[in-house]
Amino acid sequence: MRFMAIDYGEKRVGLASTDESGSFALPRTVLDNDATLLLKVIRFKEENKIDKIILGESKNYLGEDNLIQKKILEFKTELEQKGAEVLMHPEILTTMEARQIQGQTDMTDASAAALILKSFLETMYNKDL
């Protein structure tokens, strides 16, 4: 099963996906958050034969929605209307963590998406044990 993850931001959106075995999270691309975003994400999903999308859920340390969470949920609905299966997965400060690991690069948001996907995979595989 192949997964992809989305780190949704107001300006940029990072995408990551697993390898064919569904075991490793790989940063893939960063897209501008503009009117073409939905089309580009669906195209990426189809071209890479993605089975499920993991969308980062933006909460603070108290578990309350961050301001961007409303837009994330709207984007989730748009993806589902295009036939995508979307699962939410908590993410806190993944962009900051990606910067700490690699510094600020053009792929920072994709690396943040890979961190979301890695966390999801770890959670999923730990539940299967």
N, CA, C and O atoms as a printed pandas DataFrame, in Angstrom:
     atom_number atom_name residue_name chain_id  residue_number  x_coord  y_coord  z_coord
0              1         N          MET        A               1    0.851   -1.174    0.000
1              2        CA          MET        A               1    0.000    0.000    0.000
2              3         C          MET        A               1    0.897    1.237    0.000
3              4         O          MET        A               1    1.869    1.315    0.751
4              5         N          ARG        A               2    0.559    2.190   -0.844
5              6        CA          ARG        A               2    1.333    3.424   -0.917
6              7         C          ARG        A               2    0.563    4.564   -0.263
7              8         O          ARG        A               2   -0.635    4.746   -0.481
8              9         N          PHE        A               3    1.295    5.320    0.543
9             10        CA          PHE        A               3    0.735    6.468    1.240
10            11         C          PHE        A               3    1.436    7.737    0.773
11            12         O          PHE        A               3    2.577    7.701    0.313
12            13         N          MET        A               4    0.739    8.848    0.898
13            14        CA          MET        A               4    1.377   10.149    0.751
14            15         C          MET        A               4    0.945   10.996    1.921
15            16         O          MET        A               4   -0.124   10.784    2.494
16            17         N          ALA        A               5    1.780   11.961    2.276
17            18        CA          ALA        A               5    1.436   12.878    3.363
18            19         C          ALA        A               5    1.507   14.297    2.848
19            20         O          ALA        A               5    2.263   14.617    1.930
20            21         N          ILE        A               6    0.697   15.137    3.466
21            22        CA          ILE        A               6    0.635   16.550    3.101
22            23         C          ILE        A               6    0.889   17.388    4.344
23            24         O          ILE        A               6    0.224   17.232    5.368
24            25         N          ASP        A               7    1.866   18.280    4.231
25            26        CA          ASP        A               7    2.097   19.308    5.248
26            27         C          ASP        A               7    1.522   20.592    4.664
27            28         O          ASP        A               7    2.160   21.254    3.846
28            29         N          TYR        A               8    0.317   20.934    5.090
29            30        CA          TYR        A               8   -0.438   22.052    4.510
30            31         C          TYR        A               8   -0.044   23.362    5.182
31            32         O          TYR        A               8   -0.134   23.500    6.402
32            33         N          GLY        A               9    0.389   24.307    4.379
33            34        CA          GLY        A               9    0.715   25.630    4.889
34            35         C          GLY        A               9    0.017   26.701    4.079
35            36         O          GLY        A               9   -0.453   26.442    2.971
36            37         N          GLU        A              10   -0.051   27.891    4.620
37            38        CA          GLU        A              10   -0.751   28.971    3.923
38            39         C          GLU        A              10   -0.091   29.355    2.608
39            40         O          GLU        A              10   -0.779   29.716    1.653
40            41         N          LYS        A              11    1.239   29.282    2.543
41            42        CA          LYS        A              11    1.957   29.666    1.326
42            43         C          LYS        A              11    2.436   28.465    0.528
43            44         O          LYS        A              11    2.348   28.454   -0.700
44            45         N          ARG        A              12    2.941   27.461    1.219
45            46        CA          ARG        A              12    3.494   26.277    0.559
46            47         C          ARG        A              12    2.928   25.011    1.187
47            48         O          ARG        A              12    2.550   24.981    2.358
48            49         N          VAL        A              13    2.883   23.957    0.353
49            50        CA          VAL        A              13    2.367   22.668    0.790
50            51         C          VAL        A              13    3.403   21.608    0.428
51            52         O          VAL        A              13    3.766   21.445   -0.737
52            53         N          GLY        A              14    3.867   20.897    1.443
53            54        CA          GLY        A              14    4.847   19.847    1.211
54            55         C          GLY        A              14    4.185   18.506    1.004
55            56         O          GLY        A              14    3.201   18.174    1.664
56            57         N          LEU        A              15    4.741   17.725    0.065
57            58        CA          LEU        A              15    4.251   16.378   -0.202
58            59         C          LEU        A              15    5.369   15.376    0.030
59            60         O          LEU        A              15    6.528   15.623   -0.303
60            61         N          ALA        A              16    5.001   14.254    0.604
61            62        CA          ALA        A              16    5.914   13.134    0.781
62            63         C          ALA        A              16    5.140   11.877    0.421
63            64         O          ALA        A              16    3.909   11.866    0.444
64            65         N          SER        A              17    5.866   10.825    0.090
65            66        CA          SER        A              17    5.187    9.561   -0.174
66            67         C          SER        A              17    6.076    8.418    0.280
67            68         O          SER        A              17    7.267    8.594    0.535
68            69         N          THR        A              18    5.471    7.243    0.374
69            70        CA          THR        A              18    6.238    6.064    0.729
70            71         C          THR        A              18    6.821    5.450   -0.532
71            72         O          THR        A              18    6.420    5.767   -1.652
72            73         N          ASP        A              19    7.770    4.570   -0.315
73            74        CA          ASP        A              19    8.271    3.740   -1.401
74            75         C          ASP        A              19    7.157    2.737   -1.738
75            76         O          ASP        A              19    6.096    2.751   -1.115
76            77         N          GLU        A              20    7.405    1.873   -2.723
77            78        CA          GLU        A              20    6.360    0.937   -3.154
78            79         C          GLU        A              20    5.944   -0.037   -2.058
79            80         O          GLU        A              20    4.808   -0.509   -2.046
80            81         N          SER        A              21    6.856   -0.340   -1.139
81            82        CA          SER        A              21    6.520   -1.273   -0.063
82            83         C          SER        A              21    5.700   -0.606    1.039
83            84         O          SER        A              21    5.151   -1.287    1.904
84            85         N          GLY        A              22    5.616    0.724    1.008
85            86        CA          GLY        A              22    4.882    1.446    2.042
86            87         C          GLY        A              22    5.649    1.557    3.341
87            88         O          GLY        A              22    5.053    1.800    4.391
88            89         N          SER        A              23    6.973    1.381    3.292
89            90        CA          SER        A              23    7.784    1.338    4.506
90            91         C          SER        A              23    8.545    2.610    4.820
91            92         O          SER        A              23    8.742    2.941    5.989
92            93         N          PHE        A              24    8.976    3.328    3.793
93            94        CA          PHE        A              24    9.844    4.487    3.993
94            95         C          PHE        A              24    9.167    5.764    3.528
95            96         O          PHE        A              24    8.543    5.790    2.467
96            97         N          ALA        A              25    9.286    6.822    4.318
97            98        CA          ALA        A              25    8.730    8.131    3.979
98            99         C          ALA        A              25    9.793    8.950    3.269
99           100         O          ALA        A              25   10.894    9.133    3.787
100          101         N          LEU        A              26    9.464    9.442    2.086
101          102        CA          LEU        A              26   10.418   10.184    1.272
102          103         C          LEU        A              26    9.859   11.557    0.922
103          104         O          LEU        A              26    8.743   11.640    0.409
104          105         N          PRO        A              27   10.599   12.643    1.182
105          106        CA          PRO        A              27   10.133   13.968    0.755
106          107         C          PRO        A              27   10.093   14.003   -0.768
107          108         O          PRO        A              27   11.017   13.523   -1.425
108          109         N          ARG        A              28    9.025   14.568   -1.332
109          110        CA          ARG        A              28    8.886   14.520   -2.789
110          111         C          ARG        A              28    8.897   15.892   -3.460
111          112         O          ARG        A              28    9.695   16.131   -4.366
112          113         N          THR        A              29    8.017   16.794   -3.023
113          114        CA          THR        A              29    7.928   18.086   -3.705
114          115         C          THR        A              29    7.254   19.106   -2.806
115          116         O          THR        A              29    6.605   18.764   -1.817
116          117         N          VAL        A              30    7.424   20.359   -3.173
117          118        CA          VAL        A              30    6.745   21.468   -2.498
118          119         C          VAL        A              30    5.945   22.221   -3.548
119          120         O          VAL        A              30    6.460   22.566   -4.611
120          121         N          LEU        A              31    4.678   22.470   -3.236
121          122        CA          LEU        A              31    3.780   23.168   -4.146
122          123         C          LEU        A              31    3.365   24.504   -3.543
123          124         O          LEU        A              31    3.264   24.647   -2.325
124          125         N          ASP        A              32    3.129   25.473   -4.412
125          126        CA          ASP        A              32    2.544   26.728   -3.945
126          127         C          ASP        A              32    1.090   26.478   -3.568
127          128         O          ASP        A              32    0.389   25.731   -4.251
128          129         N          ASN        A              33    0.637   27.096   -2.490
129          130        CA          ASN        A              33   -0.763   26.986   -2.098
130          131         C          ASN        A              33   -1.537   28.056   -2.861
131          132         O          ASN        A              33   -1.739   29.174   -2.387
132          133         N          ASP        A              34   -1.961   27.664   -4.066
133          134        CA          ASP        A              34   -2.692   28.575   -4.935
134          135         C          ASP        A              34   -3.898   27.849   -5.528
135          136         O          ASP        A              34   -4.241   26.750   -5.091
136          137         N          ALA        A              35   -4.528   28.449   -6.504
137          138        CA          ALA        A              35   -5.754   27.902   -7.080
138          139         C          ALA        A              35   -5.541   26.549   -7.768
139          140         O          ALA        A              35   -6.512   25.830   -8.007
140          141         N          THR        A              36   -4.304   26.188   -8.087
141          142        CA          THR        A              36   -4.026   24.921   -8.774
142          143         C          THR        A              36   -3.649   23.792   -7.813
143          144         O          THR        A              36   -3.391   22.671   -8.250
144          145         N          LEU        A              37   -3.614   24.073   -6.524
145          146        CA          LEU        A              37   -3.130   23.094   -5.554
146          147         C          LEU        A              37   -3.890   21.770   -5.610
147          148         O          LEU        A              37   -3.267   20.713   -5.713
148          149         N          LEU        A              38   -5.192   21.803   -5.546
149          150        CA          LEU        A              38   -5.985   20.575   -5.525
150          151         C          LEU        A              38   -5.689   19.720   -6.749
151          152         O          LEU        A              38   -5.470   18.515   -6.629
152          153         N          LEU        A              39   -5.681   20.328   -7.909
153          154        CA          LEU        A              39   -5.402   19.599   -9.149
154          155         C          LEU        A              39   -4.017   18.956   -9.103
155          156         O          LEU        A              39   -3.861   17.802   -9.503
156          157         N          LYS        A              40   -3.021   19.680   -8.627
157          158        CA          LYS        A              40   -1.653   19.155   -8.570
158          159         C          LYS        A              40   -1.539   18.006   -7.578
159          160         O          LYS        A              40   -0.832   17.033   -7.841
160          161         N          VAL        A              41   -2.216   18.103   -6.455
161          162        CA          VAL        A              41   -2.164   17.022   -5.463
162          163         C          VAL        A              41   -2.844   15.772   -6.005
163          164         O          VAL        A              41   -2.322   14.668   -5.846
164          165         N          ILE        A              42   -3.990   15.927   -6.636
165          166        CA          ILE        A              42   -4.693   14.777   -7.222
166          167         C          ILE        A              42   -3.848   14.156   -8.330
167          168         O          ILE        A              42   -3.781   12.931   -8.435
168          169         N          ARG        A              43   -3.212   14.964   -9.145
169          170        CA          ARG        A              43   -2.335   14.445  -10.204
170          171         C          ARG        A              43   -1.175   13.654   -9.595
171          172         O          ARG        A              43   -0.846   12.568  -10.071
172          173         N          PHE        A              44   -0.557   14.198   -8.543
173          174        CA          PHE        A              44    0.533   13.495   -7.862
174          175         C          PHE        A              44    0.039   12.149   -7.341
175          176         O          PHE        A              44    0.709   11.129   -7.502
176          177         N          LYS        A              45   -1.129   12.154   -6.718
177          178        CA          LYS        A              45   -1.715   10.923   -6.172
178          179         C          LYS        A              45   -1.894    9.879   -7.267
179          180         O          LYS        A              45   -1.531    8.716   -7.090
180          181         N          GLU        A              46   -2.449   10.293   -8.386
181          182        CA          GLU        A              46   -2.714    9.352   -9.480
182          183         C          GLU        A              46   -1.427    8.862  -10.123
183          184         O          GLU        A              46   -1.276    7.664  -10.360
184          185         N          GLU        A              47   -0.502    9.760  -10.407
185          186        CA          GLU        A              47    0.751    9.385  -11.071
186          187         C          GLU        A              47    1.591    8.445  -10.210
187          188         O          GLU        A              47    2.328    7.612  -10.738
188          189         N          ASN        A              48    1.485    8.573   -8.896
189          190        CA          ASN        A              48    2.282    7.755   -7.984
190          191         C          ASN        A              48    1.504    6.588   -7.388
191          192         O          ASN        A              48    1.992    5.897   -6.494
192          193         N          LYS        A              49    0.287    6.374   -7.892
193          194        CA          LYS        A              49   -0.548    5.247   -7.462
194          195         C          LYS        A              49   -0.687    5.188   -5.935
195          196         O          LYS        A              49   -0.466    4.152   -5.309
196          197         N          ILE        A              50   -1.056    6.325   -5.370
197          198        CA          ILE        A              50   -1.223    6.463   -3.926
198          199         C          ILE        A              50   -2.574    5.898   -3.513
199          200         O          ILE        A              50   -3.598    6.193   -4.131
200          201         N          ASP        A              51   -2.567    5.082   -2.461
201          202        CA          ASP        A              51   -3.811    4.498   -1.957
202          203         C          ASP        A              51   -4.504    5.392   -0.931
203          204         O          ASP        A              51   -5.727    5.527   -0.943
204          205         N          LYS        A              52   -3.710    6.006   -0.035
205          206        CA          LYS        A              52   -4.294    6.843    1.013
206          207         C          LYS        A              52   -3.450    8.084    1.220
207          208         O          LYS        A              52   -2.227    8.058    1.090
208          209         N          ILE        A              53   -4.134    9.177    1.546
209          210        CA          ILE        A              53   -3.470   10.444    1.837
210          211         C          ILE        A              53   -3.517   10.678    3.344
211          212         O          ILE        A              53   -4.564   10.541    3.976
212          213         N          ILE        A              54   -2.371   11.032    3.904
213          214        CA          ILE        A              54   -2.271   11.377    5.317
214          215         C          ILE        A              54   -2.097   12.891    5.386
215          216         O          ILE        A              54   -1.121   13.436    4.870
216          217         N          LEU        A              55   -3.025   13.549    6.010
217          218        CA          LEU        A              55   -3.025   15.011    6.078
218          219         C          LEU        A              55   -2.685   15.439    7.497
219          220         O          LEU        A              55   -3.339   15.025    8.455
220          221         N          GLY        A              56   -1.659   16.270    7.624
221          222        CA          GLY        A              56   -1.239   16.733    8.933
222          223         C          GLY        A              56   -2.313   17.558    9.610
223          224         O          GLY        A              56   -2.842   18.507    9.031
224          225         N          GLU        A              57   -2.632   17.189   10.846
225          226        CA          GLU        A              57   -3.649   17.868   11.643
226          227         C          GLU        A              57   -2.934   18.870   12.542
227          228         O          GLU        A              57   -2.104   18.485   13.366
228          229         N          SER        A              58   -3.248   20.138   12.388
229          230        CA          SER        A              58   -2.527   21.200   13.084
230          231         C          SER        A              58   -3.200   21.562   14.407
231          232         O          SER        A              58   -4.236   22.225   14.446
232          233         N          LYS        A              59   -2.573   21.102   15.481
233          234        CA          LYS        A              59   -3.072   21.376   16.840
234          235         C          LYS        A              59   -1.940   21.978   17.659
235          236         O          LYS        A              59   -0.764   21.815   17.332
236          237         N          ASN        A              60   -2.306   22.671   18.718
237          238        CA          ASN        A              60   -1.278   23.182   19.625
238          239         C          ASN        A              60   -1.009   22.138   20.711
239          240         O          ASN        A              60   -1.566   21.041   20.679
240          241         N          TYR        A              61   -0.153   22.488   21.671
241          242        CA          TYR        A              61    0.214   21.550   22.730
242          243         C          TYR        A              61   -0.950   21.160   23.629
243          244         O          TYR        A              61   -0.898   20.134   24.307
244          245         N          LEU        A              62   -1.993   21.971   23.636
245          246        CA          LEU        A              62   -3.173   21.666   24.448
246          247         C          LEU        A              62   -4.193   20.823   23.682
247          248         O          LEU        A              62   -5.242   20.463   24.215
248          249         N          GLY        A              63   -3.870   20.514   22.423
249          250        CA          GLY        A              63   -4.787   19.731   21.606
250          251         C          GLY        A              63   -5.863   20.558   20.931
251          252         O          GLY        A              63   -6.814   20.009   20.375
252          253         N          GLU        A              64   -5.721   21.871   20.975
253          254        CA          GLU        A              64   -6.699   22.765   20.345
254          255         C          GLU        A              64   -6.275   23.043   18.906
255          256         O          GLU        A              64   -5.086   23.058   18.586
256          257         N          ASP        A              65   -7.266   23.264   18.048
257          258        CA          ASP        A              65   -6.975   23.578   16.650
258          259         C          ASP        A              65   -6.169   24.864   16.532
259          260         O          ASP        A              65   -6.471   25.862   17.185
260          261         N          ASN        A              66   -5.136   24.827   15.690
261          262        CA          ASN        A              66   -4.452   26.057   15.298
262          263         C          ASN        A              66   -5.326   26.775   14.276
263          264         O          ASN        A              66   -6.261   26.184   13.736
264          265         N          LEU        A              67   -5.036   28.023   14.013
265          266        CA          LEU        A              67   -5.865   28.810   13.090
266          267         C          LEU        A              67   -5.981   28.178   11.710
267          268         O          LEU        A              67   -7.033   28.275   11.079
268          269         N          ILE        A              68   -4.926   27.535   11.231
269          270        CA          ILE        A              68   -4.939   26.974    9.874
270          271         C          ILE        A              68   -5.760   25.686    9.782
271          272         O          ILE        A              68   -6.048   25.227    8.677
272          273         N          GLN        A              69   -6.137   25.101   10.898
273          274        CA          GLN        A              69   -6.842   23.814   10.881
274          275         C          GLN        A              69   -8.151   23.881   10.089
275          276         O          GLN        A              69   -8.521   22.906    9.436
276          277         N          LYS        A              70   -8.846   24.997   10.137
277          278        CA          LYS        A              70  -10.094   25.124    9.373
278          279         C          LYS        A              70   -9.831   24.967    7.876
279          280         O          LYS        A              70  -10.595   24.297    7.180
280          281         N          LYS        A              71   -8.757   25.579    7.377
281          282        CA          LYS        A              71   -8.409   25.460    5.952
282          283         C          LYS        A              71   -7.967   24.040    5.621
283          284         O          LYS        A              71   -8.242   23.539    4.531
284          285         N          ILE        A              72   -7.284   23.393    6.557
285          286        CA          ILE        A              72   -6.865   22.008    6.350
286          287         C          ILE        A              72   -8.085   21.110    6.204
287          288         O          ILE        A              72   -8.115   20.250    5.323
288          289         N          LEU        A              73   -9.077   21.294    7.042
289          290        CA          LEU        A              73  -10.298   20.482    6.966
290          291         C          LEU        A              73  -11.075   20.758    5.677
291          292         O          LEU        A              73  -11.674   19.847    5.106
292          293         N          GLU        A              74  -11.065   22.001    5.222
293          294        CA          GLU        A              74  -11.702   22.331    3.944
294          295         C          GLU        A              74  -10.976   21.622    2.794
295          296         O          GLU        A              74  -11.615   21.109    1.875
296          297         N          PHE        A              75   -9.646   21.595    2.849
297          298        CA          PHE        A              75   -8.863   20.916    1.823
298          299         C          PHE        A              75   -9.118   19.414    1.869
299          300         O          PHE        A              75   -9.186   18.764    0.825
300          301         N          LYS        A              76   -9.259   18.860    3.066
301          302        CA          LYS        A              76   -9.587   17.432    3.215
302          303         C          LYS        A              76  -10.905   17.124    2.510
303          304         O          LYS        A              76  -11.003   16.133    1.787
304          305         N          THR        A              77  -11.900   17.949    2.712
305          306        CA          THR        A              77  -13.197   17.755    2.064
306          307         C          THR        A              77  -13.063   17.803    0.546
307          308         O          THR        A              77  -13.659   16.985   -0.155
308          309         N          GLU        A              78  -12.278   18.763    0.029
309          310        CA          GLU        A              78  -12.067   18.868   -1.419
310          311         C          GLU        A              78  -11.391   17.607   -1.968
311          312         O          GLU        A              78  -11.760   17.122   -3.038
312          313         N          LEU        A              79  -10.411   17.081   -1.245
313          314        CA          LEU        A              79   -9.737   15.853   -1.679
314          315         C          LEU        A              79  -10.712   14.681   -1.699
315          316         O          LEU        A              79  -10.720   13.888   -2.641
316          317         N          GLU        A              80  -11.527   14.576   -0.665
317          318        CA          GLU        A              80  -12.503   13.488   -0.586
318          319         C          GLU        A              80  -13.540   13.592   -1.692
319          320         O          GLU        A              80  -13.995   12.573   -2.212
320          321         N          GLN        A              81  -13.920   14.807   -2.058
321          322        CA          GLN        A              81  -14.865   14.991   -3.152
322          323         C          GLN        A              81  -14.282   14.541   -4.488
323          324         O          GLN        A              81  -15.023   14.255   -5.428
324          325         N          LYS        A              82  -12.954   14.478   -4.571
325          326        CA          LYS        A              82  -12.267   13.989   -5.774
326          327         C          LYS        A              82  -11.988   12.487   -5.683
327          328         O          LYS        A              82  -11.300   11.922   -6.534
328          329         N          GLY        A              83  -12.531   11.845   -4.639
329          330        CA          GLY        A              83  -12.418   10.398   -4.509
330          331         C          GLY        A              83  -11.239    9.906   -3.695
331          332         O          GLY        A              83  -11.005    8.699   -3.631
332          333         N          ALA        A              84  -10.489   10.801   -3.071
333          334        CA          ALA        A              84   -9.332   10.397   -2.280
334          335         C          ALA        A              84   -9.762    9.941   -0.888
335          336         O          ALA        A              84  -10.685   10.498   -0.294
336          337         N          GLU        A              85   -9.081    8.926   -0.385
337          338        CA          GLU        A              85   -9.268    8.523    1.005
338          339         C          GLU        A              85   -8.238    9.292    1.822
339          340         O          GLU        A              85   -7.035    9.176    1.590
340          341         N          VAL        A              86   -8.724   10.083    2.786
341          342        CA          VAL        A              86   -7.849   10.975    3.551
342          343         C          VAL        A              86   -7.964   10.648    5.032
343          344         O          VAL        A              86   -9.061   10.577    5.586
344          345         N          LEU        A              87   -6.809   10.451    5.663
345          346        CA          LEU        A              87   -6.737   10.232    7.105
346          347         C          LEU        A              87   -5.993   11.405    7.719
347          348         O          LEU        A              87   -5.024   11.904    7.146
348          349         N          MET        A              88   -6.443   11.842    8.878
349          350        CA          MET        A              88   -5.760   12.913    9.596
350          351         C          MET        A              88   -4.747   12.285   10.547
351          352         O          MET        A              88   -4.986   11.225   11.126
352          353         N          HIS        A              89   -3.600   12.971   10.693
353          354        CA          HIS        A              89   -2.583   12.515   11.638
354          355         C          HIS        A              89   -1.995   13.741   12.321
355          356         O          HIS        A              89   -1.648   14.713   11.650
356          357         N          PRO        A              90   -1.880   13.709   13.653
357          358        CA          PRO        A              90   -1.378   14.877   14.381
358          359         C          PRO        A              90    0.036   15.259   13.951
359          360         O          PRO        A              90    0.883   14.400   13.704
360          361         N          GLU        A              91    0.267   16.556   13.868
361          362        CA          GLU        A              91    1.607   17.056   13.595
362          363         C          GLU        A              91    1.816   18.328   14.401
363          364         O          GLU        A              91    0.975   19.227   14.432
364          365         N          ILE        A              92    2.958   18.365   15.045
365          366        CA          ILE        A              92    3.314   19.551   15.824
366          367         C          ILE        A              92    4.744   19.931   15.467
367          368         O          ILE        A              92    5.676   19.153   15.671
368          369         N          LEU        A              93    4.905   21.121   14.938
369          370        CA          LEU        A              93    6.227   21.689   14.664
370          371         C          LEU        A              93    7.083   20.855   13.716
371          372         O          LEU        A              93    8.305   20.830   13.859
372          373         N          THR        A              94    6.466   20.170   12.747
373          374        CA          THR        A              94    7.261   19.358   11.825
374          375         C          THR        A              94    8.149   20.211   10.933
375          376         O          THR        A              94    9.252   19.792   10.583
376          377         N          THR        A              95    7.687   21.406   10.559
377          378        CA          THR        A              95    8.531   22.275    9.737
378          379         C          THR        A              95    9.758   22.713   10.528
379          380         O          THR        A              95   10.863   22.750    9.988
380          381         N          MET        A              96    9.573   23.039   11.786
381          382        CA          MET        A              96   10.706   23.422   12.633
382          383         C          MET        A              96   11.676   22.250   12.785
383          384         O          MET        A              96   12.893   22.432   12.728
384          385         N          GLU        A              97   11.133   21.055   12.978
385          386        CA          GLU        A              97   11.985   19.868   13.104
386          387         C          GLU        A              97   12.765   19.625   11.812
387          388         O          GLU        A              97   13.950   19.297   11.856
388          389         N          ALA        A              98   12.109   19.783   10.668
389          390        CA          ALA        A              98   12.792   19.605    9.385
390          391         C          ALA        A              98   13.925   20.617    9.239
391          392         O          ALA        A              98   15.001   20.271    8.750
392          393         N          ARG        A              99   13.699   21.860    9.657
393          394        CA          ARG        A              99   14.754   22.882    9.596
394          395         C          ARG        A              99   15.931   22.520   10.503
395          396         O          ARG        A              99   17.087   22.751   10.148
396          397         N          GLN        A             100   15.635   21.959   11.661
397          398        CA          GLN        A             100   16.707   21.568   12.581
398          399         C          GLN        A             100   17.550   20.446   11.989
399          400         O          GLN        A             100   18.761   20.397   12.204
400          401         N          ILE        A             101   16.924   19.559   11.256
401          402        CA          ILE        A             101   17.627   18.420   10.677
402          403         C          ILE        A             101   18.475   18.840    9.475
403          404         O          ILE        A             101   19.630   18.431    9.353
404          405         N          GLN        A             102   17.902   19.656    8.589
405          406        CA          GLN        A             102   18.569   19.937    7.315
406          407         C          GLN        A             102   18.830   21.400    7.046
407          408         O          GLN        A             102   19.470   21.733    6.049
408          409         N          GLY        A             103   18.355   22.287    7.906
409          410        CA          GLY        A             103   18.426   23.708    7.597
410          411         C          GLY        A             103   17.264   24.082    6.693
411          412         O          GLY        A             103   16.522   23.211    6.239
412          413         N          GLN        A             104   17.104   25.372    6.431
413          414        CA          GLN        A             104   16.014   25.840    5.557
414          415         C          GLN        A             104   16.433   25.640    4.106
415          416         O          GLN        A             104   17.441   26.187    3.659
416          417         N          THR        A             105   15.643   24.845    3.371
417          418        CA          THR        A             105   15.899   24.614    1.949
418          419         C          THR        A             105   14.583   24.725    1.192
419          420         O          THR        A             105   13.524   24.923    1.788
420          421         N          ASP        A             106   14.660   24.596   -0.121
421          422        CA          ASP        A             106   13.445   24.591   -0.941
422          423         C          ASP        A             106   12.570   23.374   -0.647
423          424         O          ASP        A             106   11.386   23.370   -0.983
424          425         N          MET        A             107   13.138   22.346   -0.026
425          426        CA          MET        A             107   12.407   21.109    0.248
426          427         C          MET        A             107   11.989   20.963    1.711
427          428         O          MET        A             107   11.544   19.889    2.118
428          429         N          THR        A             108   12.124   22.019    2.502
429          430        CA          THR        A             108   11.794   21.925    3.931
430          431         C          THR        A             108   10.362   21.451    4.149
431          432         O          THR        A             108   10.122   20.599    5.005
432          433         N          ASP        A             109    9.415   21.982    3.400
433          434        CA          ASP        A             109    8.017   21.594    3.610
434          435         C          ASP        A             109    7.762   20.142    3.204
435          436         O          ASP        A             109    6.935   19.464    3.813
436          437         N          ALA        A             110    8.470   19.664    2.178
437          438        CA          ALA        A             110    8.359   18.254    1.790
438          439         C          ALA        A             110    8.964   17.371    2.877
439          440         O          ALA        A             110    8.443   16.295    3.171
440          441         N          SER        A             111   10.056   17.823    3.469
441          442        CA          SER        A             111   10.665   17.075    4.571
442          443         C          SER        A             111    9.731   17.038    5.778
443          444         O          SER        A             111    9.654   16.023    6.470
444          445         N          ALA        A             112    9.026   18.132    6.034
445          446        CA          ALA        A             112    8.034   18.149    7.115
446          447         C          ALA        A             112    6.927   17.133    6.824
447          448         O          ALA        A             112    6.467   16.439    7.731
448          449         N          ALA        A             113    6.503   17.047    5.571
449          450        CA          ALA        A             113    5.493   16.050    5.193
450          451         C          ALA        A             113    6.035   14.639    5.406
451          452         O          ALA        A             113    5.297   13.751    5.831
452          453         N          ALA        A             114    7.320   14.426    5.114
453          454        CA          ALA        A             114    7.935   13.112    5.341
454          455         C          ALA        A             114    7.946   12.774    6.831
455          456         O          ALA        A             114    7.772   11.612    7.198
456          457         N          LEU        A             115    8.145   13.765    7.688
457          458        CA          LEU        A             115    8.104   13.529    9.131
458          459         C          LEU        A             115    6.695   13.144    9.593
459          460         O          LEU        A             115    6.533   12.286   10.459
460          461         N          ILE        A             116    5.684   13.785    9.008
461          462        CA          ILE        A             116    4.287   13.410    9.309
462          463         C          ILE        A             116    4.052   11.964    8.888
463          464         O          ILE        A             116    3.480   11.171    9.636
464          465         N          LEU        A             117    4.501   11.633    7.685
465          466        CA          LEU        A             117    4.299   10.283    7.159
466          467         C          LEU        A             117    5.065    9.247    7.986
467          468         O          LEU        A             117    4.539    8.167    8.257
468          469         N          LYS        A             118    6.276    9.553    8.382
469          470        CA          LYS        A             118    7.074    8.653    9.218
470          471         C          LYS        A             118    6.348    8.390   10.539
471          472         O          LYS        A             118    6.272    7.246   10.988
472          473         N          SER        A             119    5.818    9.440   11.159
473          474        CA          SER        A             119    5.078    9.292   12.412
474          475         C          SER        A             119    3.837    8.425   12.203
475          476         O          SER        A             119    3.534    7.565   13.030
476          477         N          PHE        A             120    3.118    8.648   11.100
477          478        CA          PHE        A             120    1.938    7.848   10.799
478          479         C          PHE        A             120    2.316    6.377   10.644
479          480         O          PHE        A             120    1.662    5.502   11.210
480          481         N          LEU        A             121    3.374    6.106    9.875
481          482        CA          LEU        A             121    3.790    4.722    9.647
482          483         C          LEU        A             121    4.182    4.051   10.955
483          484         O          LEU        A             121    3.824    2.898   11.193
484          485         N          GLU        A             122    4.916    4.765   11.803
485          486        CA          GLU        A             122    5.306    4.208   13.100
486          487         C          GLU        A             122    4.082    3.888   13.945
487          488         O          GLU        A             122    4.024    2.841   14.592
488          489         N          THR        A             123    3.110    4.784   13.940
489          490        CA          THR        A             123    1.872    4.555   14.695
490          491         C          THR        A             123    1.111    3.359   14.134
491          492         O          THR        A             123    0.623    2.516   14.887
492          493         N          MET        A             124    1.014    3.292   12.809
493          494        CA          MET        A             124    0.273    2.209   12.162
494          495         C          MET        A             124    0.934    0.862   12.428
495          496         O          MET        A             124    0.259   -0.105   12.780
496          497         N          TYR        A             125    2.255    0.798   12.260
497          498        CA          TYR        A             125    2.935   -0.482   12.462
498          499         C          TYR        A             125    2.971   -0.891   13.917
499          500         O          TYR        A             125    2.952   -2.086   14.211
500          501         N          ASN        A             126    3.024    0.056   14.839
501          502        CA          ASN        A             126    2.991   -0.288   16.268
502          503         C          ASN        A             126    1.638   -0.835   16.671
503          504         O          ASN        A             126    1.553   -1.682   17.561
504          505         N          LYS        A             127    0.566   -0.361   16.024
505          506        CA          LYS        A             127   -0.763   -0.883   16.319
506          507         C          LYS        A             127   -0.897   -2.324   15.830
507          508         O          LYS        A             127   -1.639   -3.116   16.410
508          509         N          ASP        A             128   -0.165   -2.661   14.746
509          510        CA          ASP        A             128   -0.253   -4.012   14.175
510          511         C          ASP        A             128    0.521   -5.047   14.983
511          512         O          ASP        A             128    0.318   -6.247   14.796
512          513         N          LEU        A             129    1.404   -4.605   15.877
513          514        CA          LEU        A             129    2.234   -5.555   16.626
514          515         C          LEU        A             129    1.465   -6.292   17.703
515          516         O          LEU        A             129    2.036   -7.121   18.411
